[in-house]
Amino acid sequence: MPESDLITIGAFARSCGITASALRFYDDSGLLSPAGVDEVTGYRYYAPAQVTRAVTIRRLRNIGMPLDGIARVLASDAHDAARLIDDHMTRVVDRTQQARRTAEVVKATLGEPSGWWMATVRGPVLAAAVEQILAATGTDPEIPVLAGVRLEATPESLTLTATDRYRLSTRTLVPEQAGSGDWAATVDGTDLSAALPEIRGAHLLDIEAGEHSIRFRTAEGFARGCRTLPGPFPDHRSLLAALPTARTHVTVSKQELMGALEKQRARYLRLTIAAGSLAVSSAAERPGTGLPALVTGPPGDLVFGFTNLYPAVATAIGPDVRLDLGGPTDPMVVRSADHGDLTTLAMPAGPAAIDAENGSPS
């Protein structure tokens, strides 16, 4: 290349966002040698084509990659270079998690309640999930754990679950950053509900687990604690795994189904499924005109308590609701027709409910 096409170290540094002293260091390290050196003055000169390599080095240094690692990346093909970068980022995440743990130990020695970082999530996404799941919490004083939301963290996901024994809702989120281990606790539903405005207003939240509480913390310094509830949470995973294969699938407009439910005043409602339609009526009445629905499988009808059925439909995601039905005593699965990370189970009411609606002795 003609010397007239070369540029000074100062101009090259400005074009790459790197200081001249860093360029000299990269030359001494063998990562980026100048295209030419004046034999008299020792001034270094660079070619415009070297900008890409210089910017790559700068970016790798910005993510904390050591010089020998950068040299291996630059000497590799695209596939191996990507693998080396991924390996480095795995080590960075591990060091960050260890640093978080050490920070909690230090804070504890200074009097700050200790916590264990579990995940980082987006505040509005978590708030929406909590609102959906809270509808299924219970109020049985003999089983206080039902008043809470079960949080389960893994290296891949954060799952929220609630049940009052008549319905069960569960939703899984993908964290922005997840911890390296598994963790689970049941968080007081009242505390979670009170924390929703702050959770919703935070762009990112760290979830930290303590011995008897969890804490939501933002980079701006906000921290909100919620109590955890003692006692075993119902084995919802076994319940979900034991669900029989659905015989009938119904897809219907969420807005139309909610409107039909809201028109009813009875405590127990009957869903009657026929070819192409879903009718809603009191358990004591004959079904009227049905809503248009996509139905696959045999027809049938089930009776549900309004307080169980309505929240299961109201919290579903998206414009259409899918109902999966098994036998007459099996839970009905309610989910979005096209968004599967929120699932709600609603238990049908027994014959006694129909008798009560009809005014018959039980």
C-alpha positions as CSV (number, residue, x, y, z in Angstrom):
1,M,0.0,0.0,0.0
2,P,1.4,3.5,-0.8
3,E,2.5,5.4,2.2
4,S,0.1,8.2,1.2
5,D,-2.8,5.9,2.0
6,L,-1.6,5.3,5.6
7,I,-2.9,7.4,8.5
8,T,-1.3,8.5,11.6
9,I,-1.8,6.7,14.9
10,G,-3.8,9.6,16.3
11,A,-6.3,9.7,13.3
12,F,-6.6,5.9,13.4
13,A,-7.2,5.9,17.1
14,R,-10.1,8.4,16.7
15,S,-11.7,6.4,13.9
16,C,-11.6,3.3,16.1
17,G,-12.6,4.7,19.4
18,I,-9.3,3.6,20.9
19,T,-6.6,5.7,22.5
20,A,-3.2,5.9,20.9
21,S,-1.6,4.4,24.0
22,A,-3.9,1.4,23.7
23,L,-2.8,1.0,20.1
24,R,0.8,1.0,21.1
25,F,0.0,-1.6,23.8
26,Y,-1.8,-3.8,21.2
27,D,1.3,-3.5,18.9
28,D,3.6,-4.6,21.7
29,S,1.2,-7.5,22.5
30,G,1.2,-8.7,18.9
31,L,-2.6,-8.1,18.5
32,L,-2.4,-5.2,16.0
33,S,0.8,-4.2,14.4
34,P,0.9,-0.9,12.4
35,A,1.0,-1.1,8.6
36,G,4.2,1.0,8.6
37,V,6.7,2.6,11.0
38,D,8.8,5.6,10.1
39,E,12.4,4.4,10.5
40,V,13.7,7.8,11.6
41,T,10.9,9.1,13.9
42,G,9.4,5.7,15.0
43,Y,5.9,7.0,14.2
44,R,3.4,4.3,13.6
45,Y,1.0,4.5,10.6
46,Y,-2.1,2.4,10.0
47,A,-4.2,1.3,7.0
48,P,-7.9,2.0,6.8
49,A,-8.5,-1.8,6.4
50,Q,-7.2,-2.3,9.9
51,V,-10.2,-0.5,11.5
52,T,-12.3,-3.7,11.6
53,R,-9.7,-5.6,13.5
54,A,-9.1,-2.7,15.9
55,V,-12.8,-2.3,16.7
56,T,-13.1,-6.0,17.3
57,I,-10.3,-5.9,19.8
58,R,-11.8,-2.9,21.5
59,R,-15.2,-4.7,21.8
60,L,-13.6,-7.9,23.1
61,R,-11.7,-5.9,25.7
62,N,-15.0,-4.2,26.7
63,I,-16.4,-7.6,27.7
64,G,-13.4,-8.3,29.7
65,M,-11.7,-10.8,27.4
66,P,-7.9,-11.3,28.2
67,L,-5.3,-10.7,25.5
68,D,-4.5,-14.3,25.0
69,G,-8.3,-15.0,24.5
70,I,-8.5,-12.2,21.9
71,A,-5.5,-13.6,20.1
72,R,-7.3,-17.0,19.8
73,V,-10.5,-15.4,18.6
74,L,-8.7,-13.4,15.9
75,A,-6.8,-16.5,14.7
76,S,-10.0,-18.6,14.5
77,D,-12.7,-19.0,11.8
78,A,-16.1,-17.6,12.5
79,H,-17.5,-20.8,14.1
80,D,-14.6,-21.3,16.5
81,A,-14.5,-17.6,17.3
82,A,-18.1,-17.6,18.3
83,R,-17.6,-20.6,20.6
84,L,-14.6,-18.9,22.3
85,I,-16.7,-15.8,22.9
86,D,-19.6,-17.9,24.3
87,D,-17.2,-19.7,26.6
88,H,-15.8,-16.4,27.8
89,M,-19.3,-15.0,28.5
90,T,-20.2,-18.1,30.5
91,R,-17.2,-17.5,32.7
92,V,-18.2,-13.8,33.0
93,V,-21.7,-14.8,34.2
94,D,-20.3,-17.3,36.7
95,R,-18.0,-14.6,38.1
96,T,-20.8,-12.1,38.3
97,Q,-23.0,-14.5,40.2
98,Q,-20.2,-15.3,42.6
99,A,-19.6,-11.6,43.0
100,R,-23.3,-11.1,43.9
101,R,-23.1,-13.8,46.5
102,T,-20.0,-12.3,48.0
103,A,-21.7,-8.9,48.0
104,E,-24.6,-10.3,50.0
105,V,-22.3,-11.8,52.6
106,V,-20.6,-8.4,52.9
107,K,-24.0,-6.6,53.2
108,A,-25.0,-9.1,55.9
109,T,-21.9,-8.3,57.9
110,L,-22.9,-4.6,57.7
111,G,-26.4,-5.3,59.0
112,E,-28.3,-5.5,55.7
113,P,-30.5,-8.6,55.6
114,S,-28.9,-11.2,53.4
115,G,-30.4,-12.4,50.2
116,W,-29.5,-14.7,47.3
117,W,-29.9,-13.4,43.8
118,M,-32.1,-15.7,41.8
119,A,-33.0,-13.9,38.5
120,T,-33.4,-10.6,36.7
121,V,-36.7,-9.9,35.0
122,R,-38.5,-7.1,33.3
123,G,-40.8,-5.4,35.8
124,P,-43.9,-5.0,33.6
125,V,-43.7,-8.6,32.4
126,L,-43.5,-9.9,36.0
127,A,-46.3,-7.6,37.2
128,A,-48.6,-8.9,34.4
129,A,-47.8,-12.5,35.3
130,V,-48.4,-11.9,39.0
131,E,-51.8,-10.3,38.3
132,Q,-52.8,-13.3,36.2
133,I,-51.7,-15.9,38.8
134,L,-53.1,-14.1,41.9
135,A,-56.6,-14.8,40.7
136,A,-56.1,-18.5,41.7
137,T,-54.9,-17.9,45.2
138,G,-57.0,-19.3,48.0
139,T,-58.3,-18.0,51.4
140,D,-58.6,-21.2,53.4
141,P,-57.3,-20.4,57.0
142,E,-56.6,-24.1,57.6
143,I,-54.2,-24.1,54.6
144,P,-52.5,-20.7,54.7
145,V,-50.0,-21.6,52.0
146,L,-52.8,-21.4,49.4
147,A,-52.8,-17.6,49.9
148,G,-49.4,-17.5,48.2
149,V,-47.9,-17.7,44.8
150,R,-45.3,-20.4,44.3
151,L,-42.1,-19.0,42.6
152,E,-39.7,-21.6,41.1
153,A,-36.5,-20.5,39.6
154,T,-34.2,-22.6,37.4
155,P,-31.3,-21.6,35.2
156,E,-33.7,-21.4,32.3
157,S,-37.0,-20.1,33.6
158,L,-39.1,-18.5,36.4
159,T,-42.5,-20.2,37.0
160,L,-45.4,-18.7,39.0
161,T,-48.2,-21.0,40.3
162,A,-51.2,-20.5,42.5
163,T,-54.1,-22.7,43.5
164,D,-57.1,-22.7,45.7
165,R,-57.7,-26.4,45.1
166,Y,-60.6,-25.7,42.7
167,R,-58.5,-24.0,40.1
168,L,-54.8,-23.8,39.4
169,S,-52.9,-21.2,37.3
170,T,-49.3,-21.4,36.2
171,R,-47.2,-19.2,34.0
172,T,-43.6,-19.5,33.0
173,L,-41.3,-16.5,32.2
174,V,-37.9,-16.4,30.6
175,P,-35.7,-14.1,32.7
176,E,-33.4,-11.5,31.3
177,Q,-30.8,-13.2,33.4
178,A,-31.2,-16.4,35.4
179,G,-29.3,-17.8,38.3
180,S,-27.2,-21.0,38.2
181,G,-29.3,-23.1,40.6
182,D,-32.8,-24.1,41.4
183,W,-34.9,-22.3,44.0
184,A,-38.5,-22.3,45.1
185,A,-40.6,-20.6,47.7
186,T,-44.3,-19.6,48.3
187,V,-44.6,-15.8,48.4
188,D,-47.4,-14.1,50.4
189,G,-50.1,-13.1,47.9
190,T,-51.1,-10.0,49.8
191,D,-47.5,-8.7,49.9
192,L,-47.1,-9.4,46.2
193,S,-50.3,-7.5,45.4
194,A,-49.1,-4.5,47.4
195,A,-45.8,-4.5,45.5
196,L,-47.3,-4.6,42.1
197,P,-47.2,-0.8,41.4
198,E,-43.4,-0.7,42.1
199,I,-42.8,-3.9,40.2
200,R,-44.7,-2.6,37.2
201,G,-42.8,0.7,37.1
202,A,-39.3,-0.9,37.1
203,H,-37.6,-1.7,33.8
204,L,-35.5,-4.4,35.3
205,L,-35.8,-6.1,38.7
206,D,-33.4,-8.4,40.6
207,I,-35.2,-11.1,42.6
208,E,-33.3,-11.9,45.7
209,A,-34.2,-14.8,48.0
210,G,-33.8,-14.7,51.8
211,E,-34.5,-17.2,54.5
212,H,-38.1,-16.0,55.2
213,S,-38.7,-13.5,52.4
214,I,-37.8,-12.4,48.9
215,R,-36.8,-9.0,47.8
216,F,-37.3,-7.1,44.5
217,R,-34.4,-4.7,43.9
218,T,-33.7,-2.2,41.0
219,A,-30.5,-0.6,39.8
220,E,-31.9,2.7,41.0
221,G,-31.9,1.5,44.6
222,F,-35.5,0.6,45.1
223,A,-36.0,-2.5,47.2
224,R,-39.3,-4.2,48.2
225,G,-39.6,-7.2,50.4
226,C,-42.4,-9.9,50.4
227,R,-42.8,-12.6,53.0
228,T,-42.6,-16.2,52.2
229,L,-45.1,-18.7,53.6
230,P,-44.2,-21.8,55.5
231,G,-45.6,-25.2,54.7
232,P,-45.6,-27.5,51.6
233,F,-47.2,-26.2,48.5
234,P,-49.6,-28.6,46.8
235,D,-47.9,-30.9,44.3
236,H,-49.1,-29.1,41.2
237,R,-46.6,-30.7,38.9
238,S,-48.0,-34.2,39.6
239,L,-51.5,-32.8,39.0
240,L,-50.5,-31.4,35.7
241,A,-48.6,-34.5,34.7
242,A,-51.6,-36.7,35.6
243,L,-54.2,-34.8,33.5
244,P,-56.0,-37.2,31.2
245,T,-55.8,-36.5,27.5
246,A,-58.4,-34.0,26.5
247,R,-61.3,-35.4,24.5
248,T,-62.7,-32.1,23.3
249,H,-61.0,-28.9,22.3
250,V,-63.0,-25.6,22.0
251,T,-61.6,-22.3,20.7
252,V,-63.8,-19.3,21.3
253,S,-63.5,-15.5,21.4
254,K,-62.4,-14.4,24.9
255,Q,-64.5,-11.2,24.7
256,E,-67.6,-13.0,23.6
257,L,-67.2,-15.8,26.3
258,M,-66.6,-13.2,29.0
259,G,-69.7,-11.3,27.9
260,A,-71.8,-14.4,28.1
261,L,-70.5,-15.2,31.5
262,E,-71.2,-11.7,32.8
263,K,-74.8,-11.9,31.7
264,Q,-75.5,-14.8,34.0
265,R,-76.5,-14.2,37.6
266,A,-76.5,-17.8,38.8
267,R,-73.8,-19.2,41.2
268,Y,-73.2,-22.2,39.0
269,L,-73.0,-22.1,35.2
270,R,-73.3,-24.8,32.5
271,L,-71.1,-24.9,29.5
272,T,-72.7,-26.8,26.7
273,I,-70.5,-27.8,23.8
274,A,-72.0,-28.8,20.4
275,A,-70.7,-28.8,16.9
276,G,-69.6,-25.3,16.1
277,S,-70.9,-23.7,19.3
278,L,-70.4,-23.1,23.0
279,A,-73.5,-22.1,25.1
280,V,-73.5,-20.6,28.5
281,S,-76.5,-20.9,30.9
282,S,-77.4,-21.4,34.5
283,A,-76.9,-24.9,35.7
284,A,-80.7,-25.1,36.2
285,E,-81.6,-24.0,32.7
286,R,-81.5,-25.3,29.2
287,P,-78.8,-23.9,27.1
288,G,-79.7,-21.0,24.8
289,T,-78.1,-19.9,21.6
290,G,-74.4,-20.8,21.5
291,L,-71.4,-18.7,20.7
292,P,-69.6,-19.5,17.5
293,A,-66.7,-21.8,18.4
294,L,-64.2,-24.1,16.7
295,V,-64.9,-27.5,18.3
296,T,-63.0,-30.7,17.8
297,G,-64.1,-33.9,19.6
298,P,-67.4,-35.1,21.1
299,P,-70.0,-32.7,22.5
300,G,-70.8,-32.5,26.2
301,D,-71.5,-30.1,29.1
302,L,-69.9,-29.2,32.3
303,V,-71.0,-27.2,35.3
304,F,-68.6,-24.7,37.0
305,G,-68.8,-22.2,39.9
306,F,-68.9,-18.7,38.5
307,T,-66.1,-17.6,40.9
308,N,-63.9,-20.4,39.5
309,L,-64.7,-20.1,35.8
310,Y,-64.8,-16.4,35.3
311,P,-61.2,-15.6,36.6
312,A,-59.8,-18.5,34.6
313,V,-61.2,-17.0,31.4
314,A,-60.5,-13.3,32.3
315,T,-56.8,-13.9,32.9
316,A,-56.2,-15.8,29.6
317,I,-53.8,-14.1,27.2
318,G,-54.9,-13.1,23.7
319,P,-58.1,-12.6,21.8
320,D,-59.1,-16.3,21.7
321,V,-59.5,-18.8,24.5
322,R,-58.9,-22.5,24.2
323,L,-60.7,-24.9,26.5
324,D,-59.5,-28.5,26.8
325,L,-62.0,-30.9,28.3
326,G,-61.6,-34.5,29.5
327,G,-64.3,-36.4,31.4
328,P,-67.1,-34.8,33.4
329,T,-65.1,-34.8,36.7
330,D,-61.7,-33.8,35.1
331,P,-60.3,-30.3,35.4
332,M,-60.9,-28.1,32.3
333,V,-57.7,-26.5,31.0
334,V,-58.0,-22.9,30.0
335,R,-55.3,-21.3,27.9
336,S,-54.7,-18.8,25.1
337,A,-55.3,-20.3,21.7
338,D,-51.9,-19.0,20.5
339,H,-49.9,-18.2,23.6
340,G,-49.2,-21.3,25.8
341,D,-47.1,-20.0,28.7
342,L,-50.2,-19.3,30.9
343,T,-52.3,-22.3,31.9
344,T,-55.3,-22.4,34.2
345,L,-57.2,-25.5,35.5
346,A,-60.8,-25.1,36.6
347,M,-62.5,-27.9,38.5
348,P,-66.1,-28.7,37.5
349,A,-68.8,-28.6,40.1
350,G,-70.4,-31.8,41.3
351,P,-74.0,-33.0,41.1
352,A,-74.7,-31.3,44.4
353,A,-74.2,-27.9,42.7
354,I,-76.8,-28.7,40.1
355,D,-79.3,-29.9,42.8
356,A,-78.7,-26.7,44.7
357,E,-79.3,-24.6,41.6
358,N,-82.6,-26.5,41.0
359,G,-83.6,-26.2,44.6
360,S,-83.5,-30.0,45.1
361,P,-82.4,-31.5,48.4
362,S,-78.9,-32.7,48.4
